[in-house]
Amino acid sequence: MDFEPAYFKMPLTVLRQRVEAAKRRLTACNLCPWRCAVNRPGGERGHCRAPEQALVSSFNAHFGEEPPLVGDFGSGTIFFTHCNLDCVFCQNWEISHLEAGAAVSPGELARIMLLLQGRGCHNINLVTPTPHLAPILEALLQAREGGLKLPLVYNCGGYEAVSALRLLDGIVDIYMPDFKYSEAATAQRCSGPPDYPRRARQALREMQRQVGDLAVDERGIARRGLLVRHLVLPGGLAGTEEVLRFLAEEISPHCAVNIMGQYYPAYRANLYPPLDRRVSRKEVEEARDLARARGLRLVG
């Protein structure tokens, strides 16, 4: 079955307008809820520490993602440096906090996208894209003109500004956000922003409005929709029951969710008990049982 991603159907004039709108937001950066208002083209850096130019840590055909993304030939992941969250247990902290990556121009980023397509990847999976929205859109414009026709996956931490997400309406095919916490105090202690649960709920509603429930083709490969990740934390810190209630009742009774059980203490987690221990098999199974009881679609 022939497939055309959302951005391929968008008139080029509209896509160029989105690129320019994203660039304008960098002059007093408000791409995420921190709203730092720094002039990134002028060399200033905000909370995420990202410069104007995108930094890429690595890219590859990744086989460790959710099965609907991986298929037979892998998910074409591009790992961006910097993050707008400060998770004390970050498993990619060298990338997120230590700038382990190289600056790439929009043209170079476009070539990476086309290279991953040439390797047979089923999608372009943008990992931690939020600080780099402007150069990503500029690269996408060039990649589309170069023949890119893969679904675009927006793989983010969930701390998103609805106004920025609206720049992606009609561009992103698959949203894959985290929904990390249901309680504000826990979110602030573990990841920084005190308003994470409220902002994540707003973002999830907007993502669902744009792309709907996860849809796959006849091979089981994801083509469009929302897939939410939820990492089970020790001691119930993530507020899993409330997260799943929200997804089932306020997003969609058919919402696709990956209940992730791979937590282990990383980065500075040893300083924040009970994050200083691994999550137990019992805790993970209890979380998955809660998702099943809600009728949610378990993926992964």
C-alpha positions as CSV (number, residue, x, y, z in Angstrom):
1,M,0.0,0.0,0.0
2,D,1.4,3.4,-1.0
3,F,1.9,5.8,1.9
4,E,2.5,9.5,2.0
5,P,3.5,11.1,5.3
6,A,1.6,14.2,6.5
7,Y,4.4,16.6,5.6
8,F,4.5,15.3,2.0
9,K,0.9,16.4,1.5
10,M,1.4,19.9,3.0
11,P,1.8,22.7,0.4
12,L,5.5,23.7,0.3
13,T,4.5,27.3,0.9
14,V,2.8,26.3,4.2
15,L,5.8,24.2,5.2
16,R,8.1,27.1,4.6
17,Q,5.9,29.4,6.7
18,R,6.2,26.9,9.6
19,V,10.0,26.9,9.2
20,E,10.0,30.7,9.5
21,A,7.6,30.8,12.4
22,A,9.8,28.3,14.3
23,K,12.9,30.4,13.6
24,R,11.2,33.6,14.9
25,R,10.5,31.8,18.2
26,L,14.2,31.4,18.8
27,T,14.8,35.1,19.1
28,A,13.0,35.1,22.5
29,C,12.8,31.3,22.8
30,N,9.5,30.0,23.9
31,L,9.6,26.5,22.2
32,C,8.8,24.8,25.5
33,P,7.0,25.7,28.8
34,W,10.1,27.1,30.4
35,R,9.7,30.2,28.1
36,C,13.2,31.3,28.7
37,A,12.9,34.2,26.2
38,V,16.6,34.0,25.4
39,N,18.0,35.1,22.0
40,R,19.5,31.9,20.7
41,P,20.6,33.3,17.3
42,G,22.4,35.9,19.3
43,G,24.3,33.3,21.3
44,E,22.2,33.2,24.4
45,R,21.2,29.9,26.0
46,G,18.2,29.0,28.1
47,H,17.3,26.2,30.5
48,C,18.0,23.4,28.0
49,R,21.4,25.0,27.0
50,A,20.8,24.4,23.3
51,P,22.3,26.8,20.8
52,E,20.6,27.9,17.6
53,Q,22.0,25.1,15.6
54,A,20.9,21.5,16.1
55,L,23.4,19.1,17.8
56,V,23.2,15.4,17.0
57,S,24.7,12.7,19.2
58,S,24.1,9.7,16.9
59,F,21.8,8.3,14.2
60,N,21.1,4.7,13.2
61,A,18.6,2.0,12.3
62,H,17.4,1.3,15.9
63,F,15.9,-2.0,16.8
64,G,15.2,-1.3,20.5
65,E,12.1,0.8,20.0
66,E,8.5,-0.3,20.1
67,P,7.7,-3.1,17.6
68,P,5.3,-1.0,15.5
69,L,8.2,1.4,14.9
70,V,11.0,-1.2,14.4
71,G,9.4,-3.7,11.9
72,D,12.0,-5.6,9.9
73,F,14.5,-2.8,9.1
74,G,14.5,-0.6,12.2
75,S,13.4,2.8,13.3
76,G,15.6,5.6,11.8
77,T,16.5,7.3,15.0
78,I,18.3,10.6,15.3
79,F,19.4,11.4,18.9
80,F,19.6,15.1,19.6
81,T,21.8,16.6,22.2
82,H,20.2,18.7,25.0
83,C,16.9,18.3,26.8
84,N,14.4,20.6,28.5
85,L,14.1,18.3,31.5
86,D,16.6,17.6,34.3
87,C,15.7,14.1,35.2
88,V,18.0,13.0,38.1
89,F,17.8,9.4,36.8
90,C,18.5,10.2,33.1
91,Q,19.9,7.2,31.3
92,N,21.2,9.4,28.5
93,W,22.7,12.1,30.7
94,E,25.9,12.4,28.6
95,I,23.8,13.5,25.7
96,S,21.2,15.5,27.6
97,H,23.4,17.3,30.0
98,L,27.0,17.2,28.8
99,E,26.4,18.2,25.1
100,A,27.8,14.9,23.8
101,G,27.2,15.6,20.1
102,A,28.2,17.5,17.0
103,A,26.6,20.5,15.4
104,V,24.8,19.8,12.1
105,S,23.4,22.2,9.5
106,P,19.9,21.8,8.2
107,G,21.3,20.4,5.0
108,E,23.4,17.8,6.9
109,L,20.4,16.8,9.0
110,A,18.3,16.4,5.8
111,R,21.0,14.1,4.4
112,I,20.9,12.0,7.6
113,M,17.1,11.6,7.1
114,L,17.6,10.5,3.5
115,L,20.4,8.2,4.5
116,L,18.2,6.4,7.0
117,Q,15.5,6.1,4.4
118,G,18.0,4.6,2.0
119,R,18.9,2.0,4.7
120,G,15.3,0.8,4.7
121,C,14.2,2.3,8.0
122,H,10.4,2.5,8.5
123,N,10.3,6.1,9.9
124,I,12.4,9.1,11.0
125,N,12.4,9.0,14.8
126,L,13.4,12.4,16.3
127,V,14.6,11.7,19.8
128,T,14.5,14.7,22.2
129,P,13.6,17.1,19.4
130,T,12.0,20.0,21.3
131,P,14.9,22.4,21.6
132,H,15.8,21.9,18.0
133,L,12.4,22.4,16.4
134,A,13.4,25.1,14.0
135,P,16.4,23.4,12.4
136,I,14.5,20.2,12.2
137,L,11.7,21.8,10.2
138,E,14.2,23.5,7.9
139,A,15.9,20.1,7.4
140,L,12.6,18.4,6.8
141,L,11.8,20.9,4.1
142,Q,15.1,20.1,2.3
143,A,14.6,16.3,2.9
144,R,11.1,16.4,1.4
145,E,12.5,18.1,-1.7
146,G,15.1,15.4,-1.8
147,G,12.5,12.6,-1.8
148,L,11.9,11.8,1.9
149,K,8.6,9.9,2.3
150,L,8.9,8.2,5.7
151,P,6.6,8.9,8.7
152,L,7.9,11.4,11.1
153,V,8.1,10.3,14.8
154,Y,8.2,13.1,17.5
155,N,9.8,11.3,20.4
156,C,9.8,13.7,23.3
157,G,9.7,13.9,27.1
158,G,6.2,15.3,27.3
159,Y,7.1,18.8,28.6
160,E,5.8,20.6,25.5
161,A,4.2,23.9,24.7
162,V,0.9,23.5,22.8
163,S,1.7,26.6,20.8
164,A,4.9,24.9,19.5
165,L,3.1,21.6,18.8
166,R,0.6,23.5,16.6
167,L,3.5,24.3,14.3
168,L,3.8,20.5,13.8
169,D,0.1,20.0,12.9
170,G,0.0,18.4,9.5
171,I,3.7,17.6,9.7
172,V,4.2,14.9,12.4
173,D,2.7,11.5,11.7
174,I,3.4,9.8,15.0
175,Y,3.8,11.4,18.5
176,M,5.6,9.3,21.1
177,P,5.8,11.4,24.3
178,D,6.6,10.3,27.8
179,F,4.0,10.9,30.5
180,K,6.4,10.7,33.4
181,Y,4.5,11.8,36.5
182,S,1.0,12.6,37.7
183,E,2.0,14.6,40.7
184,A,3.6,18.1,40.4
185,A,5.8,17.8,43.6
186,T,7.3,14.5,42.3
187,A,7.9,16.0,38.9
188,Q,9.7,19.0,40.3
189,R,11.9,16.9,42.6
190,C,12.8,14.4,39.9
191,S,12.9,16.3,36.7
192,G,12.8,20.1,37.4
193,P,9.5,21.7,36.2
194,P,6.8,22.1,38.8
195,D,4.1,22.2,36.1
196,Y,5.1,19.0,34.3
197,P,1.8,17.1,34.8
198,R,-0.4,20.0,33.7
199,R,1.8,20.7,30.6
200,A,2.0,17.0,29.7
201,R,-1.8,16.7,29.9
202,Q,-2.2,19.7,27.6
203,A,0.3,18.4,25.2
204,L,-1.2,14.9,25.0
205,R,-4.6,16.4,24.3
206,E,-3.2,18.4,21.4
207,M,-1.2,15.4,20.0
208,Q,-4.3,13.3,20.1
209,R,-6.3,16.0,18.4
210,Q,-3.7,16.1,15.6
211,V,-3.1,12.4,14.9
212,G,-5.6,10.3,16.8
213,D,-5.2,6.7,17.9
214,L,-2.2,4.7,16.7
215,A,-2.8,3.2,13.3
216,V,-0.7,0.5,11.7
217,D,-0.5,-1.0,8.2
218,E,-1.1,-4.5,7.1
219,R,2.5,-5.4,8.4
220,G,1.9,-3.9,11.8
221,I,4.1,-0.9,11.1
222,A,3.0,2.4,12.6
223,R,1.8,5.0,10.2
224,R,0.1,7.6,12.3
225,G,-1.2,8.3,15.8
226,L,-0.3,8.7,19.4
227,L,1.9,6.2,21.4
228,V,2.5,7.2,25.0
229,R,5.5,5.9,27.0
230,H,5.3,5.6,30.8
231,L,8.3,4.5,32.8
232,V,7.5,2.7,36.0
233,L,9.5,4.1,38.9
234,P,10.3,2.5,42.3
235,G,7.9,3.1,45.1
236,G,5.1,4.3,42.8
237,L,6.7,7.7,42.3
238,A,5.4,8.0,38.7
239,G,1.7,8.0,39.9
240,T,1.0,5.3,37.3
241,E,-2.7,4.7,38.3
242,E,-3.6,8.3,37.7
243,V,-1.5,8.5,34.5
244,L,-3.4,5.5,33.1
245,R,-6.8,6.9,34.2
246,F,-6.1,10.1,32.4
247,L,-5.1,8.3,29.2
248,A,-8.2,6.1,29.2
249,E,-10.7,8.7,30.2
250,E,-9.4,12.0,28.7
251,I,-7.2,11.0,25.7
252,S,-8.8,7.8,24.3
253,P,-10.1,4.4,25.6
254,H,-8.0,2.9,22.8
255,C,-4.8,4.9,23.6
256,A,-1.6,3.0,22.8
257,V,0.8,2.9,25.8
258,N,4.1,1.3,26.5
259,I,4.5,0.5,30.2
260,M,8.3,0.6,30.4
261,G,10.0,-1.6,33.0
262,Q,13.6,-1.0,32.4
263,Y,14.3,1.6,35.1
264,Y,17.6,1.4,36.9
265,P,19.5,4.0,38.9
266,A,21.6,6.2,36.6
267,Y,23.1,9.7,36.7
268,R,22.4,11.1,40.2
269,A,19.5,8.7,41.1
270,N,21.5,7.3,44.1
271,L,21.0,10.6,45.8
272,Y,17.2,10.4,45.6
273,P,15.7,7.3,47.3
274,P,13.7,5.2,46.3
275,L,15.2,6.0,42.9
276,D,18.4,4.4,44.1
277,R,17.1,0.9,43.4
278,R,15.8,-0.9,40.4
279,V,12.1,-1.3,39.8
280,S,10.8,-4.7,40.7
281,R,9.1,-7.1,38.4
282,K,6.0,-7.0,40.6
283,E,5.8,-3.2,40.3
284,V,6.0,-3.5,36.5
285,E,3.4,-6.2,36.3
286,E,1.0,-4.3,38.6
287,A,1.3,-1.3,36.3
288,R,0.6,-3.4,33.2
289,D,-2.4,-4.9,35.0
290,L,-3.7,-1.4,35.6
291,A,-3.4,-0.6,32.0
292,R,-5.2,-3.8,30.9
293,A,-8.0,-3.1,33.4
294,R,-8.5,0.3,31.8
295,G,-8.7,-1.3,28.4
296,L,-5.7,0.5,27.0
297,R,-3.7,-0.9,24.1
298,L,-0.4,-2.2,25.4
299,V,2.5,-1.8,23.0
300,G,6.1,-3.0,23.6
